[in-house]
Amino acid sequence: MNEATLDKMRKMNLFGMHRVFKTSLESGKTENYTPDEMISTLVEAEWDDRKNRSIERQVKNAKFRYKASVEELQFETNRNIDKNQVLRFADCMFINKHENILITGSTGIGKSFIATAIGHQACCVGYKVLYHSTSKLLSKLKIAKADGSYIREMARIEKQELLILDDFGMQPFDGPGRAALMEIIEDRHGKGSVIVTSQLPVSKWYDVIGDKTMADAILDRIIHQSHRVELKGESMRKKTAKLKSD
């Protein structure tokens, strides 16, 4: 009977229940449970298993460039990171409010790591997240225009509750890039959140976008209802390399 039950659990994809029930049988602990306790244990195991698999799926779909978590962040005072501010981001209420986060600072200072850590946390609490290098995303959309997949790609981006645009402004925007960025930001305004990282201060974003009218329209939507993190200090990459050499 137990073997048949295990087989049915597996076929119904009740992997959490299957694992715990099988372990209990092998260890002879089933007699230690009342019927209510056994049901509760099996349901709890299945709940946890499905939640963990959901998080793994969300993280995989996000396509993060780095592996990062909020627990790994270093809140050094000379980096100008407000620990309380970042921990507030970790509760992901900014996503519910459709607010944005703008992270600026010099190369290697940890902008992408912080953005990814917040994105990973958002995945853990059930939000749909997508990470992209800004320039690579716009190049991909330019190709999509040519091969007819543009509408599908834009629809996929629009479905995400949090979009991370990394390395914003690494190169000036051309006409198609500005138009695609405008469409992305317009689609998300009041409906989704964006985390933008950039080596350039926000005041320089107008110049890199290029067209004043488009820049005003894009940045009005990004900067409105946004939180700012302006990182300072030594490059974390240089610091890490120095520690390894020592």
N, C-alpha and C positions, 0 to 999 in steps of 0.2 A: 504493500500500500504506500509506504513512504517513498519507494523508488518511483512509483507511478505519479505521486504528488510532485516530486522533484522534477520529473520529466515534463509535467504540465506547466509548472512554474517557469521552466526554461523556455518552453515553446510559446508561452504568453509574454516572454520578455520581462518576467518578474525577477530580475537578476539579484536585486538586494535580498528579497525573500529567499530565493534559491540558495544564496551564499550562507545566510544565517541559519536557515533550517538544516542545510547539509552539515554545517559545522556543529550545530547542536546535536544532530544525530551521531556524528562521528565521535564526539566527546562524551556522549551519554548524558547530556544535561537536560534533555527534554522533560525528564521526570521532575526536574526542579521548578518547572513553570506550571502555574495554573493555566487553564484554557485562556482566560482573559489576558494574562501576562504574555503568553505565547503569541496571541493575535497582536497585541500591542507591540511586541518586539519585532515581529515580522513586518508590520505596517511601517514602523519607524525605520527599519532597515531599508525598505523599498523607497520610502520618502527621501532618505539621505542619498541613496544610490541615484535616484532620478535627478535630484538637485545637483549632485556632483557632475553627472553626465551633461546636464544642461549648462553648467558653468564651463565645462571643457569645450562644449560646442560653441558657446558664445565667444570664448577666448580664441578658438581656432578661426571662427568667422571674422573676428576683428582684425586678424592679420597684423598683429603688433610686430614692430621691428625689433623690440627688445623684450626681455622678460623682466618685469619690474612689479613691485608691490609697495603699498604704502608703508608696510613694516620695514622695508629696506631703506627708506628715505633718511637722509642725514640732515638734521635741522641745525646746522652750524650758524651762529649769529653773523659771521662774516660773509655768508652767502645771501643774506637778506631774505631768508625764508621764515615766514610767520607760521610756526607749528600749528597754532590754533586755527589759522585760516585754512591750511592744507587739510587738517583733520575734519574741518567742516565740509570741505569739498568731498571727503571720503564718505560722508553720509549720503551723497548724491542728490541732495535736495535741490541743488542748482539745476539738475536735469528736469526735475518736476516743474521748476519755475521757468524753464526754457532760457536759462541764463548761460552766458559764455565765460570762458576763462582765457585770458591772454597772458602767455608766459614769454618774457623777453630776457635777453642776456647774451653775453659773448659765447663764442663756440666752446663746446666741451664743458659748459657750466652745469649741465644736467637738466636742460629744458625738456628734452624728449623723454628722459627717464621719469620725470615728475608727471608729464602728460600721460605716459603709458601706465604708471602706477595708479593714477586716478581712473584711467580707462579700464584697467584690470579690475579695480574695485567695483566699477559700475557693472561689469560683466558678472561679478560674484553676487550682486544683489538683483540681477535679472534684467538689466538694460541691454538693448542692442547697440553695439559699439562698432565703429569702423575706423581704422587707422590708415592714413595715407601721407606719404611725402607729397607736399603741395605740387611741386613741379611734375612729379611722375603721374599724379592724378590728372593734371591738366593735359599732359601728353597722351595719356590713355584715352581721355575723352575726345581729343582731337582725332585719334585713330578711329574711335567709335563712331564719330560723325561720318567718316569715310566708309566704314563697313556696315553701317545701318544699325548698330547696336547701341546708339547714343541714348535713346529713350529708355531702354532697359537698364543701362548703367545709371542713369539719373534717377530712375525709380528706385533702384537698389539703395542708392545713397540717401534718398528722401526717407526711406523706411527706418533708417538708423536713428535711435534716440540721442546718440552722442556721436559726433564726427570729430576726429582729431586730424587737423591739418598741420603737419610738421614742416619745419624749415620754410615757413612762409617768407617770400621775398628774396629767396636766394638768387633769383634772376628776374629781370623785369618781365612784366606780363605783356603778351602780344594781344591783338584784338580778339581772337578766338578764346584765349585764356581768360581775358577779362569777362567776356560774355558768359563762359561756362561758370566762372566763379560767381558772377552776379546771379545766375540761375540757381546755383546751389544755395547761396546765402538767402536769396529771396524765398526759396522753397522751405527753408528751415526757420525763417523768422517767425517767432511766436509759436513754433511747433516742435522745435528740437534745439539741442545745444551744440556748441562748437568749442573745442579747445584749439587754440592757435599758438604755435611756438615760432619764434623768430629771433634772429640775431639783431634785427633792426628794432629800434624803439618805435612805438606806435606812431609817433609824429612823422616818421619817415615812410610809413606805409602808403601815404598818398602818392609820393614820388614814384615808388616802385610799381604801383598799379598803373600809373601813366596818364590815363584819361581822367581829367578832373571831375567831370560829371559822373562817370562810372565809379570813380574812387569815392566820391561823396555818398553815392547810393549804397555801395558795398559796405563802407566803413560805418556809416550811420546805423546799419543793421547789425554789424558785428560788435561795435563798441557800446552801443546802447544795451543796458542791462548786463554789463560784463564786469568780471573781477580781474584785477591785474596782479601779476606776480613778476616783479622786476629783479632778476637774479644778478648778483655781483660776486666778485672774488675770483680766485684762481680756477683755472680749468680743472675739472674733476678728473679728466683723462690724464692730464699731466701729473696731477697729484697721485693718482693710482699707479702710474708708471714709475714715479719717483719712489714710492713706498716699496714696489716690487724690486727695484734695483738696489735699494738699501737692504 
